[in-house]
């Protein structure tokens, strides 16, 4: 395995940092970034027993990455009747959503923060038979300790942006050393594969598979609630501003004000990326003169509602089904964009800003198929909303997006094949 001075120093420091780790967790708890009922999981203390039999461990950063695995886990559960699943993530929002989305025989735990003692305690308890990391979760202690125990390791749906590659390059051979712990890697795209090869990963162990998010099932919705809200909206024209970040709410509101000049009954559903910002967003909008209904406060839209603030978790499937046109946020500000396949799979045409580095290849395919349109400011967004809400304009665009979103089964098949190749045999 490759050696790195930077990695060796990091591992030496974190091996003796339990006190620092507990202080960090306490600060995060006070800041509302940790689950008070499950905080001990973050220091490696399990809240559940290890299930009997073979245990397949998936680790991902947060909601989007894990939801891309749902199809993989469901198909594995069908073919491997004795297999159990452990899923780890690091965010409170992920635990909330996954509580209703995980398939049978699957448990969720928060991943321990990357401290030697915490990671050791976690691995001592769970003893996974195979570890599958997703996208770009390169926690050095977690990776090296897992490999040191002889646990087979895979990296699937790997993604490494140019910026991330530049940051890792400054640490010498640290990333190359971590990558060498993986038995095989599947990369989402050519950019990631090229970067991984530059960091020394053997080409014969590397496959370009496409992204699992194409093959992920669309987010669900409560059909009764869908019917109720559609009745309240009374066939009003509606568009959605989804997964917005600070700085984007002002822009989409300004665009909506301009669009209202052409369609006075138009309503915008605003679903911020982090719903805990809902109260602050509602206050800002009302101070600016908007008639707002806030979902987290139990308020329903009526004939006077101009903006419906959808500040709840786990309901994006509802909003994408209601809105025939969706602006996907994180793209007018330099966040990198968010997954466009969810609206595409549910028949919603897509608008985005120029900052889509996280999904550049996917958005390029959507653009080539005329399934999305890039907007750069509130004026362009308003014009696109007014134009595309015409039925003859939006239907071809939405259908083209749906076709692309429906073509992702190959990535899921490749991930399943790789996992089957490395999954230990059943114990007789």
C-alpha positions, -999 to 999 in steps of 0.1 A, spaced: 0 0 0 12 36 -7 27 55 21 21 92 29 37 113 56 6 135 58 -16 105 63 7 90 89 6 123 109 -32 125 107 -36 89 119 -12 94 148 -30 125 159 -65 111 157 -54 79 175 -51 100 206 -79 125 202 -109 110 220 -111 140 244 -111 164 215 -136 143 197 -161 144 226 -157 182 229 -164 185 191 -195 164 194 -208 185 223 -203 217 203 -221 201 173 -249 190 196 -254 226 210 -254 239 174 -282 215 165 -261 194 142 -263 161 161 -292 139 173 -293 142 211 -310 107 214 -283 90 194 -252 111 200 -233 82 214 -233 65 180 -210 92 168 -184 80 193 -188 44 182 -212 32 208 -239 11 191 -276 17 198 -286 -17 182 -273 -52 184 -254 -67 154 -277 -89 134 -268 -125 129 -254 -137 96 -235 -119 69 -235 -81 73 -230 -58 43 -220 -22 54 -228 8 32 -213 41 42 -224 74 25 -224 110 34 -260 119 36 -295 114 21 -289 116 -16 -261 91 -16 -280 66 4 -312 69 -16 -292 61 -47 -285 27 -30 -321 17 -23 -325 -2 -55 -291 -20 -49 -301 -30 -14 -336 -42 -24 -322 -64 -52 -295 -78 -29 -321 -86 -3 -341 -105 -28 -312 -126 -40 -294 -131 -7 -320 -142 19 -295 -143 48 -279 -109 41 -283 -81 65 -275 -44 59 -259 -17 80 -261 18 66 -241 47 81 -244 84 74 -233 115 93 -263 139 92 -295 143 112 -316 148 81 -304 115 67 -316 96 97 -350 112 96 -356 104 59 -341 69 61 -363 59 89 -391 54 64 -371 46 32 -348 17 41 -357 -18 29 -362 -48 52 -333 -63 71 -315 -29 71 -305 -8 101 -291 27 102 -264 41 125 -246 74 126 -210 69 115 -184 76 142 -164 107 137 -129 99 125 -111 93 158 -91 61 164 -110 49 195 -144 57 181 -138 39 149 -123 9 167 -153 6 190 -176 8 160 -158 -19 141 -155 -42 171 -192 -43 175 -205 -44 139 -178 -67 123 -190 -62 87 -183 -89 61 -180 -63 33 -176 -25 34 -190 -4 5 -182 33 5 -202 56 -17 -191 87 -37 -163 106 -19 -164 97 17 -126 94 23 -123 94 61 -87 82 67 -91 65 101 -123 47 91 -107 35 58 -74 24 72 -89 6 103 -114 -12 82 -87 -25 58 -64 -34 87 -90 -59 98 -90 -77 65 -126 -65 56 -130 -64 18 -136 -28 7 -153 -13 -24 -159 23 -35 -189 27 -58 -205 57 -75 -171 74 -69 -170 111 -76 -140 134 -74 -144 170 -86 -114 189 -100 -114 211 -69 -113 181 -46 -85 166 -66 -65 198 -63 -70 198 -25 -59 162 -21 -29 168 -44 -16 192 -18 -14 164 7 11 144 -12 3 107 -15 -25 107 11 -54 100 -12 -34 75 -32 -26 57 0 -63 56 10 -74 45 -25 -50 16 -23 -71 1 5 -100 -5 -19 -103 -38 -37 -121 -22 -66 -136 12 -75 -165 21 -98 -164 58 -110 -193 78 -121 -176 95 -150 -144 100 -170 -133 130 -150 -133 110 -118 -117 80 -133 -88 101 -148 -83 117 -114 -82 84 -96 -56 70 -121 -35 101 -115 -35 94 -78 -21 59 -86 -51 37 -85 -46 6 -108 -66 10 -140 -74 -28 -141 -94 -23 -108 -113 7 -120 -145 8 -140 -166 37 -153 -201 27 -144 -222 59 -147 -241 72 -117 -264 52 -94 -286 82 -90 -300 76 -125 -312 42 -114 -326 53 -80 -363 51 -76 -381 84 -75 -389 98 -40 -424 87 -28 -453 108 -18 -485 105 2 -512 101 -25 -539 114 -3 -519 145 5 -512 149 -32 -549 148 -40 -558 172 -11 -532 198 -22 -541 196 -58 -577 203 -48 -566 233 -27 -546 247 -56 -576 245 -80 -555 241 -112 -535 272 -105 -502 274 -125 -474 263 -102 -436 261 -104 -411 248 -78 -379 262 -65 -362 231 -50 -332 226 -28 -324 263 -26 -295 278 -6 -289 312 10 -288 338 -17 -311 318 -40 -344 325 -21 -341 362 -29 -334 355 -65 -363 331 -71 -387 354 -52 -376 383 -75 -381 360 -105 -415 350 -92 -426 387 -89 -416 393 -125 -435 362 -137 -466 372 -119 -470 401 -143 -477 376 -170 -497 351 -148 -514 367 -118 -525 333 -104 -491 318 -106 -478 302 -73 -443 292 -64 -435 263 -41 -403 270 -23 -385 240 -8 -352 250 8 -324 225 9 -323 229 47 -358 231 60 -346 243 94 -341 277 77 -379 279 71 -388 304 98 -361 328 87 -371 325 50 -408 330 59 -400 361 79 -379 375 50 -406 369 24 -434 384 45 -413 415 53 -410 418 15 -447 418 11 -453 382 0 -484 363 9 -468 331 23 -482 298 36 -457 279 56 -461 241 56 -441 234 88 -466 257 106 -496 237 93 -507 265 69 -524 255 36 -522 274 4 -554 293 -6 -564 316 -35 -543 344 -21 -511 324 -15 -483 336 -37 -455 314 -22 -460 281 -5 -430 275 17 -424 237 18 -400 236 47 -404 200 57 -382 169 53 -390 139 31 -416 154 9 -397 163 -23 -416 135 -41 -448 154 -34 -435 188 -47 -420 173 -79 -453 156 -87 -473 188 -82 -450 211 -101 -446 206 -139 -415 229 -138 -387 228 -113 -357 250 -107 -331 229 -90 -311 250 -65 -275 250 -54 -268 262 -89 -273 300 -89 -248 301 -60 -215 282 -62 -226 251 -43 -223 227 -72 -259 218 -79 -282 190 -68 -295 157 -83 -317 165 -113 -329 129 -117 -356 132 -91 -377 158 -109 -369 143 -142 -382 109 -131 -414 125 -119 -423 144 -151 -411 178 -141 -391 199 -166 -358 213 -152 -342 247 -148 -308 253 -132 -281 279 -127 -246 276 -141 -230 261 -110 -236 224 -115 -201 210 -110 -213 181 -88 -235 168 -117 -218 183 -147 -219 152 -170 -256 147 -161 -266 182 -168 -247 182 -201 -267 152 -212 -299 169 -202 -289 200 -221 -280 180 -252 -315 164 -251 -331 199 -245 -344 186 -212 -331 215 -192 -324 252 -195 -296 271 -178 -305 305 -163 -281 330 -149 -302 356 -130 -337 364 -119 -347 379 -152 -337 348 -172 -355 326 -146 -387 346 -148 -387 345 -186 -381 307 -186 -409 301 -161 -434 322 -181 -424 305 -214 -421 270 -202 -454 268 -183 -471 268 -216 -482 232 -222 -468 230 -258 -434 241 -245 -431 221 -213 -443 187 -224 -415 179 -248 -389 191 -223 -403 170 -194 -405 139 -216 -369 143 -227 -358 146 -190 -379 115 -181 -362 95 -209 -327 103 -197 -337 95 -161 -350 61 -171 -317 50 -186 -297 43 -154 -303 6 -148 -268 -3 -161 -250 15 -132 -271 -4 -107 -264 -37 -125 -227 -30 -124 -227 -22 -87 -246 -54 -80 -222 -75 -100 -192 -60 -82 -207 -65 -47 -216 -101 -55 -180 -107 -67 -166 -96 -33 -193 -108 -9 -181 -136 13 -199 -169 8 -227 -180 32 -215 -198 63 -230 -233 62 
